[in-house]
Amino acid sequence: MSADTTWLAANWAQIRQRVDDACREAGRDPASVNILPVSKTFGPELIRAAVDLGMRRFGENRVQEIRDKSAPLADCGIDWVVIGHLQQNKVRDVARLASEVQSLDRLELAEALDRRLQQEGRAIDVLVQVKTSPEPSKYGLAPEHLPTLLDRLRDYQTLRVRGLMTVATHSDEAAEVRRCFRLLRELRAQAATQGHDLPRLSMGMSGDFPQAILEGASEVRIGSAIFGRRATPAP
Ligand SMILES: *Cc1c(COP(=O)(O)O)cnc(C)c1O
């Protein structure tokens, strides 16, 4: 047994409880909302402790971190999920190592990913990241371009489009935050009228997940509420 990680078990139980409470508040079945633990900036040892607690999928926003961590954790059967802005020159590692990309936001990236995935003989789940907030610092596809991208993505057999992802505006105004999540839900409904079946909505983080659950999140991406404060703010 290495370091004492009872605190991690307590955090994990507590966030599940808080998510369940938010579901009940929203009149939703707690089983309809998954938690994606976000392990960015945290090392393999802590992630291994998380695996021991039953976590299997981990969100990372830098491909380099997936590279660094996947080797020492190769025996854990982890599904690595890319949630951060993705540059084309990283697709080779993504195609090798990731089980899913939630930050697909442009056609050129889809093209590059598809080419590499074909070489690897793999297919992955993808979510399209939409920019629902006004901050220039936030990534994602502009909502008005979503219909076209979804249509074009039908061409790529290696990319299984499962839903949409967003990062809400950073605001103390609950209504502002909720507006971002509502927009994502409405975009999904629009897409459905064009024949796109997008069961998953990845939205909500440690600070704003209850709002996201109210607007229909199917999964919330939780970092600090599970693993603690990050030493360096992730880019
Ligand atoms: C870091 C990050 C999260 C988790 O953030 P917390 O506030 O620590 O829960 C979720 N989504 C994305 C895209 C992130 O980069």
Ligand as a Chemical Component Dictionary entry (heavy atoms), coordinates in Angstrom:
data_LIG
# 
_chem_comp.id                   LIG 
_chem_comp.type                 NON-POLYMER 
_chem_comp.pdbx_formal_charge   0 
_chem_comp.three_letter_code    LIG 
# 
loop_
_chem_comp_atom.comp_id 
_chem_comp_atom.atom_id 
_chem_comp_atom.alt_atom_id 
_chem_comp_atom.type_symbol 
_chem_comp_atom.charge 
_chem_comp_atom.model_Cartn_x 
_chem_comp_atom.model_Cartn_y 
_chem_comp_atom.model_Cartn_z 
_chem_comp_atom.pdbx_ordinal 
LIG C1 C1 C 0 -10.124 20.954 -16.357 1  
LIG C2 C2 C 0 -11.345 20.689 -17.126 2  
LIG C3 C3 C 0 -12.505 20.187 -16.488 3  
LIG C4 C4 C 0 -12.595 19.934 -14.990 4  
LIG O1 O1 O 0 -12.532 21.127 -14.295 5  
LIG P1 P1 P 0 -12.791 21.189 -12.700 6  
LIG O2 O2 O 0 -13.257 22.572 -12.480 7  
LIG O3 O3 O 0 -11.493 20.899 -12.053 8  
LIG O4 O4 O 0 -13.805 20.178 -12.378 9  
LIG C5 C5 C 0 -13.606 19.930 -17.288 10 
LIG N1 N1 N 0 -13.592 20.158 -18.616 11 
LIG C6 C6 C 0 -12.513 20.630 -19.251 12 
LIG C7 C7 C 0 -12.566 20.840 -20.724 13 
LIG C8 C8 C 0 -11.349 20.914 -18.530 14 
LIG O5 O5 O 0 -10.277 21.391 -19.177 15 
# 
loop_
_chem_comp_bond.comp_id 
_chem_comp_bond.atom_id_1 
_chem_comp_bond.atom_id_2 
_chem_comp_bond.value_order 
_chem_comp_bond.pdbx_ordinal 
LIG C1 C2 SING 1  
LIG C2 C3 SING 2  
LIG C2 C8 DOUB 3  
LIG C3 C4 SING 4  
LIG C3 C5 DOUB 5  
LIG C4 O1 SING 6  
LIG O1 P1 SING 7  
LIG P1 O2 DOUB 8  
LIG P1 O3 SING 9  
LIG P1 O4 SING 10 
LIG C5 N1 SING 11 
LIG N1 C6 DOUB 12 
LIG C6 C7 SING 13 
LIG C6 C8 SING 14 
LIG C8 O5 SING 15 
# 
